[in-house]
Amino acid sequence: MALLAPLLLGATSPAIPIDLSQLGFQPDDPKIAIVTIGTGQPREWLLVDETGKTVARGMTEVFGKDAASGGYVERIDFSGFRTPGSYHLASGSSASTLFEIRPNLYAPLARDALAFFYHQRAGVPIEARIVGARWARPAGHAHEVAKCFAGKDERDILWSGCPYSLDVTGGWYDAGDHGKYVVNGGIALWTLLGAYERNPGAIPTTNGAPRLLDEARVEMEFLLKMQVPDGTRLSLPAGPPKSLAASAGWRSDPPDFATLDASGMAHQKVADARWTALPTPPSADTQERLLYPPTTAATLNLAATAAQCARVWKGVDDAFAARCLAAAARAYAAARRNPQIYATNSFTGSGGYGDGDVSDEFYWAAAELFVTTGKAEYRQALEASPHFRVPAGEPGWPQTATLGTITLTTRPSALPAVEVQRLRAMLVAAADRFLADEAGNGYRIPLAHYSWGSNGALLNRAMVLGVAGDLTRDPKYRAGVIDAVDYVLGRNPNRISYVSGYGADSMQNPHHRFWAHSLDPALPGPPPGVLSGGANSTAMADPVAMKLQGKCAPQRCWADDVHAYALNEVAINWNAPLVWVAAWLAE
Ligand code: 9MR
């Protein structure tokens, strides 16, 4: 006690922190903390309760020099200690802040992570009675009737537009910007609906906050509005990009335009004609809103989620389910008719979400449609897809095959049991590969690369680990999910909880046009439960990231700065797996 007192009170030189989840730990879960002042030899650690009594002790495990964090890493594993209470860890001159061991840690996180989607809603006021006065705001883009982009784009490509306007009011803003993108809306919606399909009671909401299904419906209704009316012929770049060089990817010059039947396709996005300044509350956006050309990828995002909608709302709202099914079938047929209409990276004012390989979107849509309808047409298509055989990978907006495989392996369908078993083994193998990545970094997380939205990637991996846990009942997958969530909540070399409002030191200044308190004190910071994109050492596009480039170890390439859009933006496709994973952990 006497020995530890100075550390606790900070009476001497400040102790070097011990990094751990700032939310704490559940009694029966693994409990890992990281010490970064290394001697090369295992050292004693102490777990100390609030009265100063040492309640557990052990020796650190030396990992050593860690390229991912740039530090010298030792681990404290106190998983065996299960008594609820408040504690801190100490080892040599290192100490942690106070943290809790207690049951039922994750339900509030799941609820707040879901509330993010309500905050991001377009077209409706965000009400004080639900979010509190601080985060209430008037509706943004309340009557969004948009025309198609027409004229010359940034690369001097001439677009002829379309003969209609669409009322696309509603849905969720994608991120810190006010774009509404069908690619990305799709995966985010699928993930929320997946949490619901897995456990309809997963997230009990309180205080009038929207229920999971009601929140998901907001985006589904929007995606349906983005569908091209029947009988529409449009001039679109059709076919593969002119340069097939892999390095050029979807950024290469588009192919020649052709006039084709675009009925049933989905527009890629509706967004501002020009980037708006920071901050711009949604209701203060005066930019023209435009529909951007339909793409095969967007069309398949609509087909997949509308097919999922058709089974989720069956028995809940049959008319809506039927509307979804019809839209899904139309979208899928439109994508088959126009299989190579890719987004071009040539419009300012919004993000690209360009994807030059839609084979995975085709597989995903076919899988969702097959599980919903049992139709042979969809079964043949998914079985003929390479994604039915190749190893499953990390889900993401450009890589949606694993979403289809999750649906095929966790929802009842007419797929033969032997195929379901084979696909389950494929998913479990993917989970095992993610777990294998833990050995490669000192903080022991199931991730090996830190690109734009790395926290979202990590949580998508955690979702796959959760599915593997469901399929196998092997506790190692829950341990992997905890590793991922602990990292996001503070067990990282930035010593930050990347989830606003969760932990003593949490993200405060996301790249967001409304939660931009650091730019305008009249605006709020982020509400609780919002996930920062996270460390990014590979696509350091923003001015803050550029300054860090070459100077940070991958996990440290991050800053809590409103201008750091490549490091500290928030997005629906990143918060969605946070919802999924927190709900899974809360069970
Ligand atoms: O999440 C997207 C990431 O994978 C891309 O590398 C990046 C650059 O194209 O764009 C990210 O998505 C952004 C989108 O384009 C616009 N809204 C904000 C998104 C998150 O930063």
Boltz pocket constraint, residues with backbone or C-beta under 6 A from the ligand:
constraints:
  - pocket:
      binder: B
      contacts: [[A, 174], [A, 175], [A, 176], [A, 177], [A, 179], [A, 350], [A, 351], [A, 352], [A, 353], [A, 452], [A, 453], [A, 539], [A, 565], [A, 566], [A, 569], [A, 570], [A, 571]]
      max_distance: 6.0
